[in-house]
Amino acid sequence: MLFFFRGEVKGGPSLPPEKLFDLAVKQVETLISYKQQGKILAGGVMAGRKGSYAICDVDSIEELQRLVAQLPMFPFIEVELTPLIGYEHALETCNKALASLGASK
């Protein structure tokens, strides 16, 4: 299952800068680990902002929730998860709809 992930710090956590940067390092290391495991296909940190984007490939929404909840910055980020349909499946669906429209004429 493909999902679009967006995580962004909203407001600043009340932590000293060194602790905040320590968490940021752990966050990026965790995201790199997910990429090495094949759970993130592509992604990166937002330039000039406090957050990241990723395309995740997981077996279930429960697996995705577990991965997101394990992120070191999870208590401080606003998360957006959007299910995605692969291009191939979308094309197949569009072609079936087109054929259906042709059959009804």
Stockholm file with secondary structure:
# STOCKHOLM 1.0

chainA/1-105         MLFFFRGEVKGGPSLPPEKLFDLAVKQVETLISYKQQGKILAGGVMAGRKGSYAICDVDSIEELQRLVAQLPMFPFIEVELTPLIGYEHALETCNKALASLGASK
#=GR chainA/1-105 SS CEEEEEEEECSCCSSCHHHHHHHHHHHHHHHHHHHHTTSEEEEEECTTSSEEEEEEECSCHHHHHHHHHTSTTGGGEEEEEEEECCHHHHHHHHHHHHHHHHHTC
#=GC SS_cons         CEEEEEEEECSCCSSCHHHHHHHHHHHHHHHHHHHHTTSEEEEEECTTSSEEEEEEECSCHHHHHHHHHTSTTGGGEEEEEEEECCHHHHHHHHHHHHHHHHHTC
//
